[in-house]
Amino acid sequence: MALLYPNTYGVGMSSLGFQLVYAMLGNEDSLVCERFFLPEKKEPLRSVESQRPLTDFPIIFISISFEHDYPHLVQLLRMAGIAPFSSDRDSAIAPAQPLVICGGVATFMNPEPLAPFVDLFVLGEAEPVLPSLVASLLQDHDRLARSDLLLHLSRNLNGCYAPCFYTPEYDNEGELRCYRASHDLPERVVKSVLHHSPVAAHSQLLTPEAEFAEMHLTELGRGCSRGCRFCAAGFIYRPPRLWDGDAVVEGLKARFTGIDRVGLLGMEMADSAALEQISTYLKESGCALSFSSLRADRLSDHLIDLLGASELKSVAIAPDGSSERLRRVINKGLDETDLLEAAERLVAAGIFKLKLYLMIGLPSEADEDLLEAVTLVGKIKERIDRIGKVRGRLTEIVISVNCFAPKPWTPFQFHPFGMSFSPESNKEGSAKEAVNELKRRQKVLRNGLSSLANVHLQFDKPESVLFQAVLSRGDRRLAEVLLTMADTGCSWKQAMKQHHLTAEEYAVRAFRQTSWFPWYVIDHGIDHDYLWQEYQRAFDEKLTLACDTSICRRCGVCHG
């Protein structure tokens, strides 16, 4: 079997999910799994392990995490000489006519732009389904016809979705209304969920070319109870699960000899008891701690002590919304006091680079919100500079400003990209207007912060995020766009135009309560009406309490 990540080696090997699947396949005595990545410097597409071509493998697993890698996936199939569309592959599964199986977080947000290329999606988390899937493949891939094997897997394994058995139906206005399933399959495919783990998922390989070259990663859990209205992870990983302290410690113990720096994933979920147990283990084993970002209102004394002991120099916190009002809109649950106190405590613990994550283009956002962010940064700087002057070194502030893109399965899935209006206005615009407006907002922040010394801004490109939004809310018609891009090297805008599709119909439009989305072929258990109500609550600036799976039945996931 081949395991393919549609980006470069360094990016792919930084993915904990990719490493997990590789380890699970490697534990199967009856198969050999070899890795493939997007070649660099025009090198041929060959496996890492034995330099074999992709056409040597009758089964190809693909792990994909980000929408911007969709064109790479199609490019790799073309590069290997494999028919991109599953309908063009032979009935018999064999080398050069492989069974293509795809998973990863991007696929259980919305698999549909990739559906024509893929024989089978594994929707959800790999651990509960992968062993049974591999056992079926080993037994049947060379004796059953492609369609018969896909039907068997779809009927018998959770999370297995074969697009060939599902036909999208559109109304007279070209709006998607539903999928029709054949062979008595369910109309929607239930995702696979790992409910308990005795050992938290952790790094399986370390390589100097990966982003976390000398760091052992371990997750604290999956999902997030906070319910930020823009965040797909907080919804598609429901119910949120926090692994107990013993499971996390076991994941930490699995690190390679000589590795003494660990990264914890999911710090926003950690409770004080688990954090104390983890902290005690790390101190006793002489390990230093690292992580990508922290929840500003969850900085316990244990965590601050661990930060100091780890001599960590850079930490990020995520206000996300630029004003306190917007943080109510997005259900962030952080106020100015939380952010000021967090910045002060982190710098006092020895931080020399403080990173802040902000989004622009959020629903109902106005210039007044952006200017409040400028004021907040000034207040943070005033507080932390006092500490820096005493110790003889100021802390640098880096502000990463990202354009909001509406994501499936979130309350903001109904909202248009780049347009910050209320739903009552019924206002929609063009993609060009949306991009220009986001650039203008970037300029507002740049002008407002330019006078502050030791404050640096980082911006993404609105045009790139627009394409991400198109793919995020796309359907199967985008497959032809991706193939044209791979075959001709043209831009996504040129390819969309060739196929008479527009960014407006996917990204820069407002959806209604009656809308039916391509990703609804998946059953996450989340009620559509709940998401719509949360969207309305956003404009009323109403907060929704964090998810408590022991009593909460609001969204539908825990009804059973």
C-alpha positions as CSV (number, residue, x, y, z in Angstrom):
1,M,0.0,0.0,0.0
2,A,1.1,3.6,-0.7
3,L,0.4,6.4,1.8
4,L,0.5,9.8,0.1
5,Y,0.5,13.3,1.5
6,P,-0.1,15.9,-1.2
7,N,2.5,18.4,-0.1
8,T,6.3,18.3,0.5
9,Y,8.0,15.9,2.9
10,G,8.6,18.5,5.5
11,V,4.9,19.5,5.6
12,G,3.6,16.0,5.5
13,M,5.9,14.7,8.2
14,S,4.8,17.6,10.5
15,S,1.2,16.1,10.4
16,L,0.5,14.0,13.5
17,G,-2.5,12.4,11.8
18,F,-0.3,11.3,8.8
19,Q,2.2,9.9,11.2
20,L,-0.5,8.0,13.1
21,V,-1.9,6.4,10.0
22,Y,1.6,5.4,8.8
23,A,2.3,3.8,12.2
24,M,-1.0,1.9,12.1
25,L,-0.3,0.6,8.6
26,G,3.2,-0.3,9.5
27,N,2.0,-2.5,12.4
28,E,0.2,-4.8,9.9
29,D,2.5,-7.8,9.3
30,S,0.7,-8.6,6.0
31,L,1.4,-5.4,4.2
32,V,4.2,-3.0,3.3
33,C,3.4,0.7,3.4
34,E,5.5,3.2,1.6
35,R,5.2,7.0,1.7
36,F,4.9,9.5,-1.1
37,F,5.1,13.3,-1.0
38,L,5.0,16.1,-3.5
39,P,8.4,16.1,-5.2
40,E,10.6,19.2,-4.9
41,K,12.9,20.6,-7.5
42,K,11.2,18.6,-10.3
43,E,12.3,15.3,-8.9
44,P,10.4,12.2,-10.0
45,L,7.5,10.9,-7.9
46,R,9.0,8.0,-6.0
47,S,8.4,6.4,-2.6
48,V,10.6,7.4,0.3
49,E,11.3,3.8,1.4
50,S,12.3,2.1,-1.9
51,Q,12.1,4.7,-4.7
52,R,9.3,2.8,-6.4
53,P,6.7,4.5,-8.6
54,L,3.2,5.0,-7.4
55,T,1.9,2.7,-10.2
56,D,3.5,-0.2,-8.3
57,F,0.8,0.0,-5.6
58,P,-2.7,-1.4,-6.0
59,I,-4.0,0.5,-3.0
60,I,-3.3,4.2,-2.3
61,F,-4.2,5.9,1.0
62,I,-4.2,9.7,0.9
63,S,-4.2,11.9,4.0
64,I,-5.2,15.5,3.4
65,S,-5.5,18.3,5.9
66,F,-5.9,21.6,4.0
67,E,-7.9,22.8,1.0
68,H,-4.9,24.3,-0.7
69,D,-3.5,20.8,-1.2
70,Y,-6.4,19.7,-3.4
71,P,-4.7,20.8,-6.6
72,H,-1.5,18.9,-5.5
73,L,-3.5,15.7,-5.1
74,V,-4.7,15.8,-8.7
75,Q,-1.3,16.8,-9.9
76,L,0.3,13.8,-8.2
77,L,-2.2,11.4,-9.8
78,R,-1.5,12.9,-13.2
79,M,2.3,12.8,-12.5
80,A,2.1,9.1,-11.6
81,G,0.1,8.2,-14.8
82,I,-3.0,7.2,-12.8
83,A,-6.4,8.1,-14.2
84,P,-7.5,11.0,-11.9
85,F,-11.3,10.3,-12.0
86,S,-12.3,7.1,-10.3
87,S,-14.9,6.3,-13.0
88,D,-12.0,6.0,-15.5
89,R,-10.2,3.2,-13.6
90,D,-10.7,-0.4,-14.4
91,S,-13.1,-2.6,-12.5
92,A,-10.3,-4.8,-11.3
93,I,-8.1,-3.3,-8.7
94,A,-4.4,-3.6,-9.6
95,P,-1.2,-1.6,-9.8
96,A,-1.7,1.4,-12.1
97,Q,-5.5,0.9,-11.6
98,P,-5.4,1.4,-7.8
99,L,-8.1,1.8,-5.2
100,V,-7.8,5.4,-4.0
101,I,-8.8,5.9,-0.3
102,C,-8.8,9.3,1.2
103,G,-9.0,10.6,4.8
104,G,-7.9,13.5,6.9
105,V,-9.6,16.4,8.6
106,A,-10.3,18.3,5.3
107,T,-12.4,15.3,4.1
108,F,-14.8,15.2,7.0
109,M,-15.4,18.9,6.7
110,N,-16.4,18.6,3.1
111,P,-15.2,15.8,0.8
112,E,-17.2,16.8,-2.3
113,P,-14.6,18.8,-4.4
114,L,-12.4,15.7,-4.3
115,A,-15.3,13.1,-4.6
116,P,-14.8,12.4,-8.4
117,F,-11.1,11.5,-7.8
118,V,-11.6,9.2,-4.8
119,D,-13.0,5.6,-4.6
120,L,-13.5,5.7,-0.9
121,F,-13.4,8.3,1.9
122,V,-12.8,7.4,5.5
123,L,-14.8,10.1,7.2
124,G,-13.7,10.8,10.8
125,E,-11.0,9.5,13.0
126,A,-8.8,6.6,11.8
127,E,-8.3,4.5,14.9
128,P,-11.8,2.9,15.2
129,V,-12.1,1.9,11.5
130,L,-8.6,1.5,9.9
131,P,-7.8,-2.0,11.3
132,S,-11.1,-3.5,10.0
133,L,-10.7,-1.6,6.7
134,V,-7.2,-2.9,6.1
135,A,-8.3,-6.5,7.0
136,S,-11.1,-6.3,4.4
137,L,-8.7,-4.8,1.8
138,L,-6.1,-7.6,2.3
139,Q,-8.8,-10.2,1.9
140,D,-10.8,-8.8,-1.0
141,H,-9.0,-6.2,-3.1
142,D,-7.7,-8.7,-5.6
143,R,-10.8,-10.9,-5.8
144,L,-13.7,-8.5,-5.8
145,A,-14.5,-6.0,-8.5
146,R,-14.0,-2.3,-7.5
147,S,-17.7,-1.6,-7.1
148,D,-18.4,-4.8,-5.2
149,L,-15.6,-4.1,-2.7
150,L,-16.8,-0.5,-2.3
151,L,-20.3,-1.6,-1.6
152,H,-19.2,-4.1,0.9
153,L,-17.1,-1.6,2.8
154,S,-19.9,1.1,2.7
155,R,-22.4,-1.3,4.2
156,N,-20.2,-2.8,6.9
157,L,-17.8,-0.1,8.2
158,N,-18.6,3.2,9.9
159,G,-17.3,6.3,8.2
160,C,-16.8,4.6,4.7
161,Y,-18.2,6.8,2.0
162,A,-18.0,5.7,-1.7
163,P,-19.1,8.8,-3.8
164,C,-20.0,6.6,-6.8
165,F,-23.1,5.4,-4.8
166,Y,-24.3,9.0,-4.1
167,T,-25.8,11.2,-6.7
168,P,-26.3,15.0,-6.0
169,E,-29.7,16.4,-7.0
170,Y,-30.2,20.1,-7.9
171,D,-33.4,22.1,-8.1
172,N,-34.5,24.2,-11.1
173,E,-32.3,27.1,-9.9
174,G,-29.2,25.0,-9.7
175,E,-29.3,24.7,-5.9
176,L,-28.2,21.5,-4.3
177,R,-31.2,19.8,-2.6
178,C,-30.0,16.4,-1.5
179,Y,-28.0,13.3,-2.4
180,R,-29.7,10.1,-3.6
181,A,-28.0,6.9,-2.3
182,S,-28.2,3.7,-4.3
183,H,-28.1,0.0,-3.1
184,D,-30.2,0.9,0.0
185,L,-27.2,2.7,1.6
186,P,-28.0,5.4,4.1
187,E,-28.7,8.9,2.8
188,R,-25.9,10.3,5.0
189,V,-22.7,8.7,6.2
190,V,-22.0,8.6,9.9
191,K,-18.4,9.7,10.8
192,S,-16.0,7.5,12.8
193,V,-15.3,8.7,16.3
194,L,-12.6,7.5,18.8
195,H,-14.3,7.8,22.2
196,H,-11.4,6.7,24.5
197,S,-7.7,6.3,24.1
198,P,-5.4,4.6,26.7
199,V,-2.4,6.3,25.0
200,A,-2.7,9.8,23.6
201,A,-1.7,10.1,20.0
202,H,1.9,11.2,19.7
203,S,4.8,11.6,17.3
204,Q,5.9,8.4,15.6
205,L,8.9,9.7,13.7
206,L,11.2,12.6,14.0
207,T,13.0,14.1,11.0
208,P,15.1,17.3,10.7
209,E,13.1,18.3,7.7
210,A,9.8,18.6,9.5
211,E,8.6,21.7,11.3
212,F,8.9,20.0,14.7
213,A,12.3,18.5,14.1
214,E,13.4,17.9,17.7
215,M,10.0,17.9,19.4
216,H,7.8,15.0,20.6
217,L,4.1,16.0,20.0
218,T,1.3,14.6,22.2
219,E,-2.3,15.5,22.0
220,L,-4.4,16.3,25.2
221,G,-7.6,15.4,23.5
222,R,-9.8,16.0,20.4
223,G,-12.2,18.8,19.8
224,C,-13.0,21.8,21.8
225,S,-15.9,22.6,24.1
226,R,-15.8,26.3,23.6
227,G,-17.9,26.5,20.4
228,C,-16.3,29.4,18.7
229,R,-18.6,30.1,15.8
230,F,-15.9,30.3,13.1
231,C,-14.0,27.1,14.2
232,A,-14.6,23.9,12.3
233,A,-12.6,21.8,14.8
234,G,-14.9,22.8,17.6
235,F,-17.8,21.2,15.7
236,I,-16.6,18.3,13.5
237,Y,-14.7,16.8,16.5
238,R,-17.8,16.7,18.6
239,P,-18.3,15.4,21.2
240,P,-15.1,17.0,22.6
241,R,-12.9,14.5,24.4
242,L,-10.2,15.2,26.9
243,W,-7.8,12.3,27.4
244,D,-7.1,11.6,31.1
245,G,-3.7,12.4,32.6
246,D,-2.5,8.8,32.5
247,A,-3.1,8.6,28.7
248,V,-1.3,11.8,28.1
249,V,1.7,10.7,30.2
250,E,1.8,7.4,28.3
251,G,2.0,9.4,25.1
252,L,4.8,11.4,26.5
253,K,6.7,8.3,27.6
254,A,6.7,7.1,24.0
255,R,9.2,9.7,22.9
256,F,12.5,8.8,21.5
257,T,15.6,8.6,23.6
258,G,17.4,11.9,23.9
259,I,14.3,14.0,23.1
260,D,13.6,16.3,26.0
261,R,11.3,18.9,24.4
262,V,7.6,18.1,24.0
263,G,4.7,19.8,22.4
264,L,1.2,19.6,23.8
265,L,-1.7,19.8,21.3
266,G,-5.1,21.1,22.5
267,M,-4.0,23.2,25.4
268,E,-7.4,25.0,25.4
269,M,-8.9,21.7,26.7
270,A,-6.6,21.0,29.6
271,D,-8.2,21.0,33.0
272,S,-6.2,21.8,36.1
273,A,-6.0,18.2,37.5
274,A,-4.6,16.8,34.2
275,L,-2.3,19.7,33.7
276,E,-0.8,19.2,37.2
277,Q,-0.2,15.5,36.5
278,I,1.4,16.3,33.2
279,S,3.5,19.1,34.7
280,T,4.8,16.9,37.5
281,Y,5.8,14.2,34.9
282,L,7.6,16.7,32.7
283,K,9.5,18.2,35.6
284,E,10.5,14.8,37.0
285,S,11.7,13.6,33.5
286,G,13.6,16.8,32.7
287,C,11.4,17.7,29.7
288,A,10.8,21.2,28.4
289,L,7.3,22.2,27.2
290,S,6.2,23.9,23.9
291,F,2.9,24.6,22.2
292,S,1.4,26.7,19.5
293,S,-1.1,28.8,21.4
294,L,-2.7,29.2,24.8
295,R,-6.2,30.1,25.9
296,A,-5.8,33.5,27.6
297,D,-8.2,32.7,30.4
298,R,-6.7,29.3,31.3
299,L,-3.3,30.3,32.5
300,S,-3.0,28.4,35.8
301,D,-0.2,28.7,38.2
302,H,1.0,25.2,37.2
303,L,1.2,26.2,33.6
304,I,3.0,29.4,34.3
305,D,5.5,27.5,36.5
306,L,6.1,25.0,33.7
307,L,6.6,27.8,31.2
308,G,9.3,29.3,33.3
309,A,11.0,25.9,33.9
310,S,10.9,25.2,30.1
311,E,12.5,28.5,29.3
312,L,10.0,29.0,26.4
313,K,10.7,32.3,24.6
314,S,7.7,32.5,22.3
315,V,4.0,32.0,22.9
316,A,0.8,32.9,21.1
317,I,-2.6,33.8,22.3
318,A,-5.7,34.2,20.1
319,P,-8.1,37.1,20.7
320,D,-9.4,36.3,17.1
321,G,-12.0,39.1,17.2
322,S,-10.5,42.5,17.1
323,S,-12.9,44.0,19.7
324,E,-14.8,42.8,22.8
325,R,-18.0,43.1,20.9
326,L,-16.7,40.9,18.1
327,R,-15.5,38.3,20.6
328,R,-19.1,38.0,21.7
329,V,-20.2,37.7,18.1
330,I,-17.8,34.8,17.6
331,N,-18.5,33.3,21.0
332,K,-14.8,33.5,22.0
333,G,-15.6,34.3,25.7
334,L,-12.5,36.5,26.2
335,D,-12.6,40.1,27.5
336,E,-9.9,42.7,27.5
337,T,-8.9,42.0,31.1
338,D,-8.3,38.3,30.2
339,L,-5.9,39.3,27.4
340,L,-4.1,42.0,29.3
341,E,-3.5,39.8,32.3
342,A,-2.4,36.8,30.1
343,A,0.1,39.0,28.3
344,E,1.5,40.3,31.5
345,R,1.8,36.9,33.2
346,L,3.5,35.3,30.1
347,V,6.1,38.0,29.7
348,A,6.8,37.9,33.5
349,A,7.4,34.2,33.0
350,G,10.2,34.9,30.5
351,I,8.5,35.2,27.1
352,F,10.4,37.4,24.6
353,K,8.0,37.1,21.7
354,L,4.3,37.4,22.1
355,K,2.2,36.5,19.1
356,L,-1.5,37.5,18.8
357,Y,-3.9,35.9,16.3
358,L,-6.5,38.2,14.8
359,M,-9.1,37.7,12.1
360,I,-10.6,40.3,9.7
361,G,-13.8,40.0,7.7
362,L,-15.9,38.5,10.5
363,P,-19.7,38.9,10.5
364,S,-20.8,42.4,11.5
365,E,-17.2,43.7,11.7
366,A,-16.7,47.5,11.4
367,D,-13.7,49.8,11.4
368,E,-14.5,50.7,15.0
369,D,-13.7,47.0,15.9
370,L,-10.4,47.2,14.1
371,L,-9.4,50.4,15.9
372,E,-10.2,48.8,19.2
373,A,-7.6,46.1,18.3
374,V,-5.1,48.9,17.8
375,T,-6.0,50.3,21.2
376,L,-5.7,46.8,22.8
377,V,-2.2,46.3,21.4
378,G,-1.2,49.6,22.8
379,K,-2.4,48.6,26.2
380,I,-0.6,45.2,26.0
381,K,2.6,46.9,25.0
382,E,2.4,49.4,27.8
383,R,2.0,46.6,30.4
384,I,4.7,44.3,29.1
385,D,7.2,47.1,28.4
386,R,7.4,47.8,32.1
387,I,8.5,44.2,32.7
388,G,10.9,44.4,29.8
389,K,12.6,47.5,31.0
390,V,13.2,46.0,34.4
391,R,14.9,42.9,33.0
392,G,16.7,44.8,30.3
393,R,15.0,43.3,27.2
394,L,11.7,44.2,25.7
395,T,9.2,41.6,24.4
396,E,8.5,41.7,20.7
397,I,4.8,41.6,19.7
398,V,3.9,39.8,16.4
399,I,0.3,40.1,15.2
400,S,-0.8,37.5,12.7
401,V,-3.9,38.9,10.8
402,N,-5.8,36.3,8.9
403,C,-8.9,36.7,6.6
404,F,-11.9,34.8,7.9
405,A,-13.1,32.1,5.6
406,P,-16.5,30.4,6.3
407,K,-16.1,26.7,7.1
408,P,-18.6,23.8,6.9
409,W,-20.3,22.6,10.0
410,T,-19.9,26.0,11.8
411,P,-22.6,28.6,12.5
412,F,-20.7,30.8,10.1
413,Q,-21.1,28.4,7.2
414,F,-24.1,30.5,6.1
415,H,-22.0,33.7,5.9
416,P,-20.3,35.1,2.7
417,F,-16.5,35.5,2.5
418,G,-15.3,39.1,2.9
419,M,-18.7,40.7,3.6
420,S,-19.5,41.9,7.1
421,F,-23.2,42.5,7.1
422,S,-26.1,41.3,9.2
423,P,-28.4,38.7,7.7
424,E,-31.3,41.1,7.5
425,S,-29.5,43.3,5.0
426,N,-29.5,40.6,2.3
427,K,-26.5,42.3,0.8
428,E,-24.1,40.4,-1.4
429,G,-21.2,41.5,-3.4
430,S,-18.6,40.4,-5.9
431,A,-15.4,38.5,-5.2
432,K,-13.4,41.5,-6.3
433,E,-15.3,43.7,-3.8
434,A,-14.7,41.2,-1.0
435,V,-11.0,41.0,-1.7
436,N,-10.6,44.8,-2.0
437,E,-12.5,45.3,1.3
438,L,-10.2,42.9,3.1
439,K,-7.1,44.7,1.8
440,R,-8.6,47.9,3.0
441,R,-9.1,46.5,6.5
442,Q,-5.5,45.3,6.5
443,K,-4.5,48.8,5.7
444,V,-6.6,50.1,8.6
445,L,-4.6,47.9,11.0
446,R,-1.3,48.6,9.4
447,N,-1.8,52.4,9.7
448,G,-3.1,52.2,13.2
449,L,-0.2,50.1,14.5
450,S,2.7,51.6,12.4
451,S,3.7,54.0,15.2
452,L,4.2,51.3,17.8
453,A,7.9,50.2,18.1
454,N,8.7,46.5,18.3
455,V,5.3,45.6,17.0
456,H,5.2,43.5,13.7
457,L,2.3,42.6,11.5
458,Q,1.9,39.5,9.3
459,F,-1.0,39.3,6.7
460,D,-2.2,36.5,4.5
461,K,-3.4,37.2,1.0
462,P,-7.1,37.7,0.6
463,E,-7.0,36.2,-3.0
464,S,-5.6,33.0,-1.6
465,V,-8.1,32.8,1.2
466,L,-10.9,33.4,-1.4
467,F,-9.9,30.2,-3.2
468,Q,-9.8,28.4,0.2
469,A,-13.4,29.6,0.8
470,V,-14.4,28.3,-2.7
471,L,-13.0,24.9,-2.0
472,S,-14.3,24.9,1.6
473,R,-17.9,25.3,0.4
474,G,-17.5,23.6,-2.9
475,D,-19.3,20.7,-4.6
476,R,-18.3,18.1,-7.2
477,R,-18.3,20.5,-10.0
478,L,-15.0,21.9,-8.8
479,A,-13.3,18.6,-9.7
480,E,-13.1,19.7,-13.3
481,V,-11.5,23.0,-12.1
482,L,-8.8,21.1,-10.2
483,L,-8.1,18.9,-13.1
484,T,-7.8,21.8,-15.5
485,M,-5.4,23.5,-13.1
486,A,-3.2,20.3,-12.9
487,D,-3.2,19.8,-16.7
488,T,-2.6,23.3,-17.9
489,G,-1.0,25.1,-15.0
490,C,-3.5,27.9,-15.2
491,S,-4.8,29.8,-12.2
492,W,-7.9,28.8,-10.3
493,K,-9.7,31.9,-11.6
494,Q,-8.9,31.0,-15.2
495,A,-10.0,27.4,-14.6
496,M,-13.2,28.5,-12.9
497,K,-14.0,30.7,-15.9
498,Q,-13.4,27.8,-18.4
499,H,-16.0,25.7,-16.6
500,H,-18.5,28.6,-16.2
501,L,-18.2,28.7,-12.4
502,T,-17.7,31.7,-10.2
503,A,-16.3,32.4,-6.8
504,E,-19.5,34.3,-6.0
505,E,-21.7,31.2,-6.1
506,Y,-19.5,29.3,-3.7
507,A,-17.8,31.8,-1.4
508,V,-19.2,35.3,-1.7
509,R,-22.8,34.6,-1.0
510,A,-25.1,34.3,1.9
511,F,-26.9,31.0,2.5
512,R,-30.4,30.7,3.9
513,Q,-31.9,28.6,6.7
514,T,-33.4,26.4,3.9
515,S,-30.1,25.9,2.2
516,W,-28.7,22.3,1.9
517,F,-25.0,22.0,1.7
518,P,-22.7,19.5,-0.2
519,W,-21.1,18.4,3.1
520,Y,-24.4,17.3,4.4
521,V,-23.7,13.9,2.9
522,I,-21.8,13.4,6.2
523,D,-23.7,12.9,9.4
524,H,-21.9,14.6,12.2
525,G,-25.0,14.5,14.4
526,I,-25.2,18.3,14.5
527,D,-28.7,19.8,13.9
528,H,-28.9,22.2,11.0
529,D,-31.3,24.4,12.9
530,Y,-28.9,24.6,15.8
531,L,-26.2,26.0,13.5
532,W,-28.7,28.5,12.1
533,Q,-29.8,29.6,15.6
534,E,-26.2,30.1,16.6
535,Y,-25.6,32.2,13.5
536,Q,-28.5,34.4,14.5
537,R,-27.2,34.6,18.1
538,A,-23.9,35.9,16.8
539,F,-25.6,39.0,15.4
540,D,-27.4,39.5,18.7
541,E,-23.9,39.2,20.4
542,K,-25.2,36.4,22.7
543,L,-22.7,34.0,24.2
544,T,-23.4,30.2,24.2
545,L,-22.0,28.3,27.2
546,A,-19.2,25.8,26.6
547,C,-20.2,22.2,25.8
548,D,-20.7,19.9,28.7
549,T,-21.3,16.4,27.4
550,S,-22.7,15.2,30.7
551,I,-25.7,17.5,30.5
552,C,-25.7,19.4,27.2
553,R,-28.1,18.3,24.4
554,R,-28.2,21.5,22.4
555,C,-26.5,20.7,19.1
556,G,-27.8,17.2,18.6
557,V,-24.5,15.2,18.8
558,C,-25.2,13.8,22.3
559,H,-28.9,13.1,21.9
560,G,-28.3,9.4,21.8
